[in-house]
């Protein structure tokens, strides 16, 4: 059965933030209620682009699901572009997958452990995540590496559909949740070498979501952070029958004044595309808001499966009065799902 109407948050009043807020610890829990019905969340997802003292870059993903989880780690190398690095496949990726997780709620924290065991020394890998509202502590120990990271929220997260469940496909599929863009710091032991790491990342907490296995023609999930702003965008293009339908959503936060802007509209252009790997290597994001326009060009510097690590090559935010804010030191991620 086809839904006659997809949610359209960008066509609403940009001054009305509806239910956008800083989440409390209860909004990170395994189950939640919608219209009186109890539901199980989709995931707790963490991904980050980090740099060590010698300017080596790393791309790390932790994905915790109620029934399965995995981690992925890759050393990108020096701060260069994708083609210079020669990373055209999933080379240099270390990871593992598990079929169950441990879960425990406390007064002001939630604890996840992978795999579900009280004896981590008997397993190849052991990951633990302690979640507080706005902050998450993640540890991973394997026979190849040890990672300790702290994700600290930069401020108001991007809420899908302004904090409401969104209808995002013609068949009535729904999704909800938030993307909390964060400063990330920690330590890494890899190949006997110890390093301090700093960077940016995202805590994506999807409360409901339908994986892209059926009728999605194109999916783009982009976030990036600079010294001046942070932002996130979702573009879902559905291709069923003769009608093309699109769900678009996003947010831009100007860090200096801590202002949350819902775009009036935006577009994600593929400027350079790798036909072999079927991934965009260079993209442009143009977003119009009530305060001005964001124009950013990003290049791929690393890849884990369908997740692309980005470096911002050129970006600015031009205010309506003509003032121009140059955006610097930008990194992020492009999820193709």
N, C-alpha and C positions, 0 to 999 in steps of 0.2 A: 504494500500500500504506500502511495507516494504522499509525502507531506506537502501541502500547498505553499508553505512559507518557511524559509530558513531564517534564523535569527540575524538581525542586521544592526549590531551595536554602533557601527560607524555612521549610520543614518539617523541616530537619535541625537538629542541635544548634547553637545560636547561638554556643557557645563554640569550636566546631571551625571554624577558618578555612581548613582544607584546604590550598590552594595560593595563598593571598593573600600577595602579596609586592611589593616594589619591583622593577619590571622592569629588566632589564639591556639593553644596547644591542642584543643579538642578538634580543630580542623585538620590536624595531621594524623588522626587516628585511623585505624583499619576500617571501621564502619562509620556510616553517617546516615542521616535521615533526610529524605526529600518527600515532601507531601505525605508525611506519615509513614513512608515505606523505608525500611532499613536496607541499605546498599553497602557493598564492599568496594573500597577504593581500587583504582587501577594500578597506581604505582607511586613510589618515591624514587625520583630520578635525580642524580647528581652528575654534572659534567663540568669540566674545568680545563682551561688552558693556563699552564703554569710555566714560570721561568726560574731557573736556578741562578747561582752567583756567576756562572760563566756564560750566561745568556743562552743556554740550551732550553729549548721549549719541549713541553710534555702535554699530551692530550689524554685525559683520564675520564672514564665513565664508570659510575656505579649505578646499577639499576636494580632496585628492590621491588619485587612484586609479591603479592600475598602467596602465590603458589610457585614462583620461580624467581631466580635472580641471576645476575651476572656482573662481572666487572671487565673492563677493557683498559689497557695501558699501552701507550706507544710513545717512544721518544722521537720527536719531530726533528731535533737537531738545532742548528743555529737559526737565528731569526731571518729566514729567507722565504721566497715565495715557493709555491707548490711545485712548479716545474723545475726550479733550480735544485730542489731537494730530490727530485726524481721519484717521489712517492706516488705512484700511479696505481697502487693496489693496497691490500691490507697487510703489507709487509711490516715487520717489526712490531706486530701487535701481540701482546700477552693477555690472556684472559682465561676465565673459567665460568662454568654455569652450574647452578644448583637448583634442585627441584622443590626445596622447602626452606622456609626461613623461621627463625625464632622471633617472637613478638611479645612485648611486655609494656604495659602502661603504668606510669607512676603519676604522682600528683602534678608535676610540671614538666615531665619528660616522657619520651617514648623511646624504647630501645629495640633495635632490630639486630639480629645476628644471623650470619650465613656461613656455613650451612647450619641447620637446626641441630645443635649439639652442645653439650656442656663440656666436651673434651676436644677443644680445637687442635691440640697437638697431634691428634690422630688423623687429621684431614690435610689434604694438599694445600688448601687455602682457608683462611678464616677472616671474615669481614664483620665489623661491628659499627653500627651507626646509633648515636645518641642524639635525639632531636629535642631541641627546645624551640619555643616560638621565636623565629628569626635567627636561629643559630643551630648548626648541626656539626657534630664531631664524628669523623669517619676514620677508622683504622683498618688496614689490610695487611696481613702477614702471609707470605708464601715462601716457598723455597727459593724464589728468584728475587723477590723484592719485598720491602716493607714501606708502607705509606701511612702517614698521619696527617689529616687535613681538618681545618676548621672553616666552614662556610658561614660567613656573617652577612646578614641582609644589608643591602645598601639603603633600604627604605621601603616605601610602599611597593608591593609586588604587582605584577601585571595579572589582573583577574580576567579570565575568559568571560566574555559577555557581561562585563561589569559586575561580576560576582553572582551571576545566575547561570543555571543550566542552559546550554545553547543547543538549539536544533541545528545540526551542521551538515545534513545530507538530505536529499530528496526522499529517502526512505525513512526519515524520522530519527536517524541516529543522533545521540546526544553526547555532549561532553561538558565537563565543568572542572574547575580547579584554578590553580595559580602558578605563575612562574616567578620565583623569588631570585632576582639577580643579586649576586653576592661578591664581596671580597673573599679571596681564598688564600690561606697561608698554611704552611706545614713543613713536613720533612719527608725526604725520600732516601731509602737505601736501595741501590740498584747496582748490580755488578760490583759489590763490595764498596761502592762509593757512597758517601753520605752527602746530602745536599739540603739546603734550605730552599723552599719554594714560595713564590708569591704569584698571584694572578687574579683572574676573575672567573666566575662560574655561574651556574644556575641550579637552583633546587626546583625542579618541576614536580609539582604534586597534583597529578591528575586524579580527580575524584571519580569521574566517569569518562570513558573513552572507548571508541570502537576502532580497533586496529585497521590499517589500510589494506585490507585483503580482498576487497570486492570491486567497487566502482570508482575509486579515486583516480582521476586523471593526472592531477598534480597536487603535491603537498609541499609546502614550504613553512618551516618553523625557524625563525631567525631571531637571535638575540645578540646584542653587543653592548659593550660598556667602554666609555672613554673617560677621561678625567673630568669632562664637563656634563655628560648625560649618560643615561642607560635606557635601553629600549628593548621591546620585544614585538614581534609580528607573527601572525598566523594567516596563511593563505591556503584554503582548501578548495580545489576545483573538482566538482562532481560531473561525471559524464554518463548520464543515463537517458536512453531514448534520444529524442531530437533536441532536448533542452539542456543548456549548459547553466549550471548553478554554482555560485561561489559563496563561500563563507570567509569573511575578512574580519580580522580583529587585531588590536594592538594597543600599545601605550608607549609614550615617551616621557621620561622624567628628567627635568632639568635639575641637576644636582645642586647648583649654587643657590637656587631659591626653593628647592624641594617641591617643585610643581609637577603634578601628574596631568599629562595631556592625553586625551583620547583622540586619535587622528580623525579628521573628517574624511580622508581617503588616503590610500597609499598604493604603490606598485613596487614589485620586485622584478627587476629586469635581469635576464641572463646575458651578460656582455661577452663572455667567452665560455664555450661548452666543450667538454671532452667527449667526443663521439664514441671512443672506445669504452670508457668507463661509465658513460651516460651520467655525468655529473657536471654542474656548472662550476667553473674555476674562478670566475670573476662576476660579481653581481653589483647592481646599483639599487639602492632603496631610496625612493622619493616619497616623503610623507608630508601631507598638509595638515596643519593644526590651527586652532584659533589664535595662537601666538606667533606662528610663522611656519617655515618650511625646513624640513630635514632633507639633506641630500648627501648620501654616503656611498662610497665605492669600497667593496671589500674583496679580498683575494683569499683563496684557499691556501692554507699552509700545511695542512695535515688531514688525514682521513682515517676514521674507524667505521668500516661498513658504510652505512648511509648517513653517518654523522660527519660533518666537515668542520674542521677548525678554521677560523677566519682571523685575518689581520685587516684592520681598516687602513686602506691605502690613502684615501682622501675623503674628508667629510667636513660639513659645516651645517650650522643651524642659522638661518636668516630670519630675524624677527620681522614682524609686520612693519615696524618703523624704520627698517633698513639696516639696523645693527646686525653685524655678522659675528657669530661665535664659531671660531675655528675649533674643531674637535681633534684631540690628540691622544696618543697612547691607547689606541682602541683594539680590542680583541673580542671575539665572540664565536658563535657557532651557527651553522646552517643544517638543520635536520630535514632530510628528505623522506624519512620514514620508509 
